[in-house]
Amino acid sequence: MHRTDAAGYAVGNLFTDGNPSSGIPASVLDAAWLNDVQETLVSVIAAAGIALAKGDYTQLLTALRSAGVFQTQSQGDSTTKAATTAFVAAAAIGLGQSWTDVTSSRALNTSYTNTTGKPIMISVCATNSVSNSTVALALTIGGVSSIANNSRVAGGIGNDALAVVAIVPPGATYQASATQANLLAWREMR
């Protein structure tokens, strides 16, 4: 596509009605520019799989709203494609998700996989299981040690609580590991 460059265009390659009394001619509509506009619009309609129909003034709008024109890219796609609503909803944490207490179905030092197709957030809390000791709680996400929390406990069992929080990408494994600790709570935003 190009801006008009036919005879009579105004500053900035804009069209003008001209002014006959001042001797300023009106812009000439040349075939090259008109074909550029026509074929650019037609290409959007064709990409949406819509057959051209004379007199149907909604075809371009219908095409722009169709799934065939703006395609949802995959997670991690770093191209310059437009971010569709579907992409944002799939990638955003918290949209369509809620906190769930999964303590009864989770155990420390056990690996799990995020099979939701979306990033999830996990929050794990543990208390000391040994008096006068150092308690450690750590998260491993996708095989990488990500978050750790250590505390020296002076006193009895259950006197100290540690928490770790992390985001787990879709398809990644995750594990909460602990030494000298008991699982207190495990919640996931999924």
N, C-alpha and C positions, 0 to 999 in steps of 0.2 A: 504494500500500500504506500501511497505517497500523498503529500499535500499538493493541491492544485498548483500547476505551473503554467497553465494556459494563459493566453492573452487576457489582460484586464484584471488580474488578481491584485489584491490589496497587500499592504505591508504584512509580513508574516505568512504569506501564501494563503490569505483568507479571501473568501468570495466577497464581492461588492455588487450592489445594485447599480452602481454608477450614478452619475448626475448629468443628464443631458444638457441642462442649462449652463453647467460649468465645463462641459466638454470632457467629462470623466466617463469612459466607457464602462459598461457592466462586464462582469467576468464572463468568459467564454467557458461553457461546459464542454470539455473535450472527451473523446471516446476513451482515451487512456485512463483518465481519472475515474470516469463513470464505471468502466470495466473493473478497475481496481476495487472500488467500493462494493460493486455487485459481487464479485468473486470472493472477496473477503467475507462478506456476510453469508454467502452461499456455502462457503467451506465450513462455517460453524454449524449451520443447519444440517449439512451432509454428515459431519462428524457425529451428530446425534442420531443419525439413521432416519431422519425425517425426509420424506419425499417432498420436493418443492411443489407448491400449489399456488397458482396465481390468485390474488385477492385475499389470501390468508395472511393477515397482518400480525398473527401471534406466533409464527413459526420461529423467529429468532428468540423470543422470550422462552418458548417451550424448549428450544434447543439448549439455551443457557441453563435452564433448570433441570435438564436431563442428566442421568448418570453417565452417559457416554461422552460428555464433553469434559467435565472436571472429574478426573479419576482420583480415587483415594489411594494415596501412596502407602507403601508398607512402613512399618515402624523402623525408625533409624534412617529413612530415606533423606539424604541431605541435598537433593536436587532443588531446583527453584520452582517445583510444581506448586500450584495453589493448595493451601491446606483446606480441605473440605470439612464440613461439619462431622462427617463420619470419621475422618482422620483424627480430629481434635478429640472427639468423644472416646476413640479407642486409645489414644495416647495419654489423655489427661488423668491424673490421679484424683479421685474423689467424685468424679462425675458418674452418677449411677452406682456408686459404691457406698457402703456403710461399714462402720466398725462392727466386727463380730468377735465374740469371745470364743476362741478355739482351744482354750486351755485343756479341756478334757480329751481332745484329739491330738495333742502335741506332746512331745517329750524332748527334754534336753539331749544334746549329743546325737540327734537323729536328723537326717537330711530329708527335705521336702522339696517339691517342684511347684513353681507357680504355673498352673495350667489354665488360668483365667483368660489368657489372651490380652490382658491389660496389666500395667504396673500395679502392684499392691504395696501397701505400707504395713510393716509389722512392728509390733511393740512387745518386748519380752521383759518380764520382771522375775527376779529370783531373790531368795533370801539365803543367808548363810546356814549351812547344815552342820558346821563344826564351830565350837566355842573358841574364842581367842585365835582366830586364823585369818588368812587372806582369802577373800572370795573373789572369783573372777567370772565374768560373763562376757562372751564375745559372739558376734554374728559373722558368719561367712556367707557371702552372696556370690553365686556363680563361681565358686572355688577360690574367691579372694577374701582374705580376712579383712573385714570392713570396719567394724565398730567394736570397741572393747571398753570395759569398765571394770576396774579393780578397787577393792576396798579392804582395809585392814580392820577386822572386827575385834573389839575389846569387849568381851562379855559373852552372854549366852547365845544359844541357837535362836535364830529368827530375829536377832537384834538389828540386822542391817538388811536393806533391800537395794538391789541394783536394777537399773533399767537400761535397755538399749533399744533404739528405734532405727529403722532403715527402710528404704524403698527397694523392692525386688522387681526387676524387669520381667516381662512375660517370658516364660520358658526357662528362667534361671532357677537354679537350685538354691536353697537357703537352709541354714542350720544355726541354732543357738547352742553354743557350747559353754559349759560351766564346770568349774572345779569348786568343791566344797560348798555346793549350793543346791537348793531345791527350787523347782519351778513354782512361782507364785501366780503368775498370770501371763497369758499369751493372747494377744488380740491382733486381728488383721483387718485392714480396710480392704475389702474385696467386693 
